[in-house]
Amino acid sequence: MPTPLTIAALTALAPLIDHETWHWTAGSWTQTFAHYHFCIVFDVKTGKARAVQTRSITEPGAHVYKRNTGNIGISLCGMGRIAGKLHAIQEPQIEVAAKLTAELAHLLSIQLADVHDHAHWATTDGYGPGSGHRETRVDVGTYEPILRAKTAWYLDQLKTGKAKREHTLALY
C-alpha cells in the first residue's frame, strides 16, 4: 500500500500532475493492478464499491502508452469473464470513480477537459481503436459519457462549496 498523502503534499504535487485517465482492468471486480494509481473494486455481497490506492501518485504508472508522466490512472475493476460470467462495471463503481476523479481534479487543479478514458488518449496518439497498433485499448469507452457527467456534477459541488470532500480515498 502506498504511503497516504496529506492535502499539503497533494497541493505541492499539483504542478506535476495535469491529467487523469479512466480504465477498466479486464479482470474480476476485486482484481487490482499496481500500474494504475487507483482501482475501483466492487463487493458483490454488499453491492458497494470503494477506491483502492495501488500506486503512489508521485510515481508514474504504466497505464497509458506514451502518457504516464503527470497522469493519474483510475481503473474500474471488471469487464473480464470469470468462470464464464462477465464482471461488468457496476453503478457503484461509476459513482466512486466519479467522486474520486472530481476530488483529485479539485485538489490538483486538473481541468475536466484533461480527463479521458484510455481509448481517447490512444486515438489522440494514433494507436486507438481501428489503428491495428499492438497497444490498442478500448477501455472505458461506453462509460466515459456517464463518468464525465457525474464527475462534472461532483466537481461543481466541490468548487461551489455545496459539498465537502468525502475523502473517497485513504489519502489524508
DABELPE-V495959 format. One record per run of one state. SS is the DSSP state (alpha for helix, beta for strand, coil for the rest). FROM is the first residue (numbers start at 1). TO is the last residue. If there is no record, write none. Layout:
ss: [SS | SS]
from: [FROM | FROM]
to: [TO | TO]
This chain:
ss: [coil | alpha | coil | beta | coil | beta | coil | beta | coil | beta | coil | beta | coil | beta | coil | beta | coil | beta | coil | alpha | coil | alpha | beta | alpha | coil | alpha | coil]
from: [1 | 7 | 17 | 19 | 25 | 27 | 28 | 38 | 44 | 48 | 54 | 71 | 77 | 79 | 80 | 81 | 83 | 85 | 87 | 91 | 109 | 112 | 115 | 118 | 125 | 141 | 160]
to: [6 | 16 | 18 | 24 | 26 | 27 | 37 | 43 | 47 | 53 | 70 | 76 | 78 | 79 | 80 | 82 | 84 | 86 | 90 | 108 | 111 | 114 | 117 | 124 | 140 | 159 | 172]
